[in-house]
């Protein structure tokens, strides 16, 4: 039996991955801070306190881990809190999934992620990518999208809603090497992420043109 875990299954992308896996009749463990209502029968919910989980938590045996955790600087309040969620929590789930037998991991990162970047956000994303690659998974699939659009996840700030409406117009000027930063609908992105259940060994990077194939 194939079993996948999703860390961040209440978020915009994670929720779409959860729904698509269940529709495809896969067994899923949804990891969250708070219970989610109306979960599919194929889903087992694992509600955890991440701080406690960092110390002595463990995961059930699984085959594939989807890491979709993430926050914003506005929600986090400061750089330390942001890094705690986007790096520490994400890396810890990845390590515990590996210890529980997962051979493959799929991570949602960010366009421009680079551990040597001067931009704090992009540097943290790049450092997480590097750390996860070093864990030893048979297959690591790293998705680097631009701005995410679509329904689901947390309540969006007014500025984010406005940017979602403008995104398609801004995409028109993102051509050539900048094309990979175009916005992408979360449902489309999730569909491509789910396809990594059959990913080849090694480290595989995915960008805008990969999402829409």
N, C-alpha and C positions, 0 to 999 in steps of 0.2 A: 504494500500500500504506500502510495506517495503522499507525503505530508509536508506542507509548506507552512512556515511561520511568517507573519507580517508584523513588523514593528512600525507602528504609526498607521494602523488600519482605519483610524477615524479621520485622517487627513485627506486632502484633496486627491492625491494620487493613490495613497494606500487604500482608501475606500473603494476606488475604482478597480484596483487589483483584486481586492477581496471579492467584490461582486462578480468579476469575470472568472476568477478561479472557481467559485461556487457554481456559476452557470455551466462551467466545463466539468462539473462533477468531481472536483478535487477536494481533498480534505485539508482544512486550514485551521491554524491556531492564530487568533487575532490578539496581539499584545497591546494593551492600552492602559492608560491611567485610570479611566472611568469606564463603567459598563456602556455598551452600545445597545440600543433597543432594536428589535426587529432583525436580529441576525439570522442568516440562512442556516438551516439544519446541519449543513456540512461544516459549520464553523464551531470551533471550541474557543471560548473566550478566556484569556488569561489576563486578569487585571492585576497590575503590579505597582508597587511604589518603587520608582527607579532608584532612589537613593539606597534603599535597603537591598534592592536587587544587585546593585554594584558590589555589595559586600558579600552576600552569601546566596544569591539567586542561582537558579539553574533552569534549563529548558528541557522539555520532553524530547525524545528522539525525533529527528526531523531530517528531511532530505535537502530542503532548499530554504534559504532565508531571504526575505525581501526587507531591506532597510529603508524605510520611508520616513524616519523621524526628522523633525526640523522645526525651527521656530523663526521668529524675526527679531531683529534688534529692538524694535519697538515693544514687542511682547516680553522679551527677555529682560529688558531694562538696562543691561550693561553687557560688556564683552565676556565677562566671566560666566554669567548665566547662559549666554548664547553658546559658548564653547561647551558648557556642561551638557547641554541637550544635543547639539549637533555633532560633537566629537565624542565626549565621554560615554554618554548613553548609547549612541549608535555603535561605537567600537565594542562596548561591553556585550551588547546583544549579539554582535557578530562573533565574538570570541566564544560565547556560551553556546551559540548555534553550532559552531565548529566542534566544540567539546561534546555536543549531543549527536554528532554524526553527520551533520550537513556537509555535502560535497560541493554545493554551489551556492553562490550568494549574488544577489542583484541589489545594487545601490543606486538611489537617486541622488545625484550630486548637483553640480551647477555648471553651466557654460562658463569657461574661463577659470575653472578650479585649478589651482597651482600652489603647491606647498611653499614656493619661494615668492609668491605674490606679495606686493606691498599692501594690497587691499585685505583687510582683516577677514572679511567674509569669505573671499575666494581662497585665502591661505588656509583657513580652517577646513574648508571643503577639500582642498588638495591634501592636507595632512591626514584627513580621514581616509581618503582614497589610498594613500601610501600605506597607512597602518593596516588597513583591511587586506590589501594585496599581500602583505607580509605574514598574515596569519597562516596561510597554507592551503586555502581552498583549491579544489581541483579546477573550478571555474569561477571567475569573478567578472561580473558584468556591470560596468559603470556607465550610467546614463547622465549626460551633461546637457540638460535642456536650458532654453532661455526662459522667458516669462511664461508661467503656467496660467492657462485659462480654463474655464469650465465650472460646472456646479459641483457642490459637495464640500466636505471639510468644514473648517471653522468659518465663523461669520467674517466676511471681508470688510475691511475699512473702506470708507467712501473713496479715498484716493486709489485704492486697489481696484475698485469697481470701475472707476473712470479709466484707469490704465488698461483694464481688460477690454474696454470698448475701443480704445485707441490702438491697441496692440496690432490689429490687422493692418491698419494704415501705416504704422511704423515699420511693419515687416517689409513693406514695399521698398524701403530704402536700404534694407539689410540684404545686400547682394555680395557676390564673390565670397571672400573669406569670412565676411560678417554674416553670411546666410545661416550659419549654425546657431546664431543667437536669436533666431526668429521665435516668436511665441508658439506654444503648442498646447492643444487641448489635452487635459489630463486623462480623459478617457482613451484618446488615441495613444498617448504615451504609455498608459497602463497596459494596453493591449500588446504593445511591443515588449514591455517588461515581462509580461506573462509568458511570452514566447521563449524567454531564456530558460524555461524549464528544460528545453532541449538544446541549450547552448553548448558550444564546443569548449574543450579544455583551454585553459590559459586566461589571460586578462583581455577582455573585450570591451572596447569603448563604443558608445553610441551617441550620435548627434542628430540634429534636426532631420537631415535627409534619410537617416536610418529609421526614424520614428514613423515616417509617412510611407514607407515601402509597403 
